[in-house]
């Protein structure tokens, strides 16, 4: 059986690790981030730009032309 702890604070990790070792559990730590941080930064910047009046509005009828289809 696998048990997964989510949102564990870094300060609590040593305690959980030592407790698991004393109980004979195997510990596997997964630090994978679901998204590339650079990609997230670009998306957040674009969202902020749109909020500040930037961006380009395109009518549905002009979408094919805009996309080059």
Helices and strands as residue ranges (DSSP letters): H 10-22, H 37-51, G 60-62, H 63-67
